[in-house]
Amino acid sequence: MAVAVKASDLKYRYPRDIARREEPKFSGLPDPAPFNRHDMYEVLAMMTVVMNELGSDDGRDLHMLEDILNVAPGFIATREEVYDYLIGTARECRR
């Protein structure tokens, strides 16, 4: 099951970084590039990969991931750190 997260699926609205829209986004590990949690295109790519890793297409899981992202500490800054944080925290919350 491959999940494709769309902007309309998201709980929150995010600004669009149009200037960087065409730059490569997160598609899996490793990826030490900085993560812009205030860019809808970055958030969509991250949420798609995380939802697929969790094996979920449930909107409640997606919204939980957004809540986790919005309270994640600022020192979690790279794409791979954000991915690991989201996966780890989501698995703990789903227990």
Backbone as CSV, one residue per row, in Angstrom:
resi,resn,N_x,N_y,N_z,CA_x,CA_y,CA_z,C_x,C_y,C_z
1,MET,0.848,-1.175,0.000,0.000,0.000,0.000,0.892,1.236,0.000
2,ALA,0.804,2.019,-1.029,1.560,3.267,-1.102,0.613,4.434,-0.829
3,VAL,0.968,5.214,0.161,0.155,6.360,0.554,0.742,7.615,-0.078
4,ALA,-0.090,8.460,-0.618,0.326,9.757,-1.149,-0.433,10.827,-0.373
5,VAL,0.269,11.572,0.445,-0.352,12.613,1.260,-0.500,13.873,0.407
6,LYS,-1.693,14.449,0.439,-1.982,15.680,-0.296,-2.175,16.818,0.710
7,ALA,-2.046,18.035,0.224,-2.209,19.211,1.086,-3.576,19.219,1.760
8,SER,-4.595,18.763,1.066,-5.948,18.753,1.639,-6.099,17.732,2.764
9,ASP,-5.158,16.791,2.872,-5.194,15.797,3.949,-4.657,16.345,5.262
10,LEU,-3.878,17.404,5.184,-3.201,17.935,6.366,-4.167,18.659,7.299
11,LYS,-3.853,18.601,8.569,-4.649,19.244,9.617,-4.375,20.749,9.658
12,TYR,-3.116,21.113,9.463,-2.681,22.511,9.544,-2.341,23.044,8.158
13,ARG,-2.316,24.344,8.055,-1.871,25.003,6.824,-0.399,25.377,6.998
14,TYR,0.339,25.210,5.939,1.766,25.519,5.957,2.068,26.471,4.810
15,PRO,3.004,27.393,5.029,3.422,28.258,3.920,4.089,27.421,2.832
16,ARG,4.094,27.949,1.643,4.748,27.279,0.515,6.032,28.030,0.189
17,ASP,7.141,27.317,0.173,8.416,27.904,-0.225,8.546,27.681,-1.729
18,ILE,7.904,28.563,-2.474,7.828,28.420,-3.931,9.222,28.433,-4.560
19,ALA,10.118,29.247,-4.037,11.463,29.351,-4.620,12.207,28.017,-4.578
20,ARG,11.918,27.188,-3.579,12.622,25.912,-3.427,11.740,24.699,-3.744
21,ARG,10.602,24.948,-4.358,9.646,23.883,-4.623,10.223,22.752,-5.474
22,GLU,11.066,23.077,-6.429,11.598,22.072,-7.344,12.828,21.345,-6.797
23,GLU,13.353,21.786,-5.664,14.515,21.110,-5.078,14.110,19.740,-4.549
24,PRO,15.034,18.790,-4.538,14.706,17.445,-4.034,14.194,17.498,-2.597
25,LYS,13.188,16.683,-2.316,12.596,16.580,-0.987,12.958,15.235,-0.382
26,PHE,12.595,15.037,0.847,12.899,13.803,1.554,12.232,12.617,0.879
27,SER,13.023,11.573,0.652,12.455,10.355,0.065,12.910,9.114,0.815
28,GLY,13.703,9.310,1.841,14.174,8.188,2.643,15.566,8.452,3.192
29,LEU,16.000,7.526,4.028,17.313,7.655,4.670,18.407,7.158,3.746
30,PRO,19.599,7.659,3.854,20.031,8.810,4.646,19.707,10.120,3.935
31,ASP,19.519,11.167,4.710,19.267,12.491,4.159,19.618,13.531,5.221
32,PRO,20.874,13.990,5.217,21.321,14.945,6.235,20.950,16.400,5.933
33,ALA,20.174,16.652,4.887,19.786,18.024,4.546,18.895,18.605,5.636
34,PRO,18.953,19.913,5.817,18.068,20.556,6.796,16.599,20.379,6.401
35,PHE,15.742,20.242,7.409,14.304,20.103,7.183,13.633,21.427,7.498
36,ASN,12.832,21.923,6.562,12.081,23.161,6.775,10.663,22.789,7.172
37,ARG,10.377,22.799,8.467,9.056,22.400,8.950,7.993,23.451,8.687
38,HIS,8.387,24.556,8.061,7.437,25.615,7.718,7.238,25.700,6.206
39,ASP,7.462,24.596,5.506,7.278,24.539,4.065,6.370,23.359,3.731
40,MET,5.234,23.658,3.145,4.265,22.613,2.854,4.871,21.492,2.008
41,TYR,5.718,21.826,1.047,6.293,20.807,0.172,7.189,19.849,0.960
42,GLU,7.946,20.366,1.903,8.796,19.524,2.758,7.928,18.654,3.668
43,VAL,6.904,19.245,4.248,6.023,18.519,5.159,5.299,17.390,4.419
44,LEU,4.796,17.670,3.232,4.104,16.643,2.455,5.020,15.459,2.152
45,ALA,6.233,15.749,1.727,7.178,14.672,1.407,7.497,13.848,2.648
46,MET,7.741,14.518,3.766,8.072,13.816,5.006,6.896,12.960,5.468
47,MET,5.710,13.529,5.472,4.538,12.795,5.942,4.238,11.585,5.056
48,THR,4.465,11.717,3.764,4.243,10.601,2.853,5.165,9.441,3.189
49,VAL,6.438,9.726,3.384,7.405,8.666,3.699,7.097,8.042,5.059
50,VAL,6.786,8.859,6.054,6.511,8.347,7.398,5.228,7.512,7.404
51,MET,4.183,7.984,6.755,2.927,7.220,6.713,3.144,5.870,6.029
52,ASN,3.940,5.848,4.975,4.226,4.577,4.296,5.036,3.658,5.189
53,GLU,5.987,4.195,5.923,6.774,3.366,6.848,5.890,2.792,7.949
54,LEU,4.942,3.577,8.419,4.028,3.107,9.467,2.963,2.165,8.893
55,GLY,2.833,2.126,7.576,1.828,1.271,6.949,0.416,1.746,7.218
56,SER,0.236,3.058,7.237,-1.064,3.622,7.594,-1.565,4.573,6.516
57,ASP,-2.864,4.532,6.293,-3.517,5.542,5.460,-4.622,6.237,6.261
58,ASP,-4.536,6.129,7.582,-5.529,6.692,8.492,-5.237,8.173,8.739
59,GLY,-6.219,9.012,8.497,-6.067,10.447,8.710,-5.733,10.808,10.147
60,ARG,-6.194,9.999,11.082,-5.878,10.268,12.496,-4.380,10.118,12.749
61,ASP,-3.758,9.141,12.098,-2.311,8.981,12.233,-1.577,10.164,11.618
62,LEU,-2.043,10.622,10.475,-1.426,11.778,9.829,-1.520,13.010,10.718
63,HIS,-2.680,13.238,11.295,-2.857,14.405,12.161,-2.023,14.275,13.435
64,MET,-1.878,13.064,13.941,-1.009,12.841,15.092,0.429,13.197,14.725
65,LEU,0.872,12.799,13.542,2.231,13.109,13.096,2.431,14.615,12.980
66,GLU,1.432,15.319,12.491,1.538,16.778,12.406,1.659,17.397,13.798
67,ASP,0.870,16.893,14.735,0.962,17.400,16.111,2.354,17.138,16.682
68,ILE,2.887,15.949,16.432,4.239,15.613,16.901,5.255,16.562,16.277
69,LEU,5.144,16.788,14.978,6.076,17.676,14.282,6.018,19.087,14.851
70,ASN,4.821,19.553,15.166,4.670,20.927,15.637,5.164,21.160,17.054
71,VAL,5.423,20.094,17.806,5.990,20.262,19.154,7.404,19.689,19.238
72,ALA,7.933,19.231,18.117,9.289,18.666,18.109,10.302,19.748,18.475
73,PRO,11.297,19.381,19.278,12.323,20.356,19.654,13.054,20.900,18.426
74,GLY,13.453,22.145,18.501,14.136,22.800,17.391,15.487,22.204,17.045
75,PHE,16.119,21.528,18.007,17.432,20.946,17.709,17.326,19.714,16.821
76,ILE,16.125,19.213,16.610,15.903,18.130,15.644,15.725,18.835,14.309
77,ALA,16.824,18.921,13.546,16.849,19.845,12.422,17.010,19.211,11.046
78,THR,17.627,18.045,10.955,17.828,17.455,9.635,16.646,16.576,9.270
79,ARG,16.543,16.270,7.996,15.435,15.433,7.538,15.474,14.061,8.208
80,GLU,16.672,13.479,8.315,16.741,12.151,8.930,16.441,12.196,10.420
81,GLU,16.807,13.266,11.093,16.464,13.406,12.512,14.953,13.555,12.698
82,VAL,14.332,14.350,11.839,12.877,14.544,11.915,12.175,13.222,11.634
83,TYR,12.619,12.512,10.617,12.042,11.212,10.272,12.135,10.249,11.455
84,ASP,13.324,10.111,12.023,13.514,9.205,13.159,12.636,9.606,14.341
85,TYR,12.546,10.907,14.596,11.731,11.410,15.708,10.245,11.098,15.476
86,LEU,9.774,11.355,14.265,8.365,11.087,13.963,8.045,9.603,14.060
87,ILE,8.892,8.762,13.481,8.655,7.314,13.517,8.666,6.807,14.957
88,GLY,9.691,7.174,15.703,9.814,6.699,17.082,8.661,7.155,17.959
89,THR,8.315,8.420,17.869,7.242,8.964,18.697,5.887,8.384,18.275
90,ALA,5.651,8.256,16.985,4.377,7.697,16.506,4.207,6.260,16.963
91,ARG,5.262,5.488,16.897,5.157,4.078,17.343,4.870,4.005,18.830
92,GLU,5.440,4.898,19.610,5.160,4.929,21.049,3.705,5.327,21.296
93,CYS,3.221,6.291,20.552,1.843,6.766,20.740,0.807,5.736,20.301
94,ARG,1.160,4.904,19.343,0.213,3.915,18.810,0.136,2.662,19.657
95,ARG,0.965,2.530,20.644,0.941,1.333,21.506,-0.306,1.249,22.309
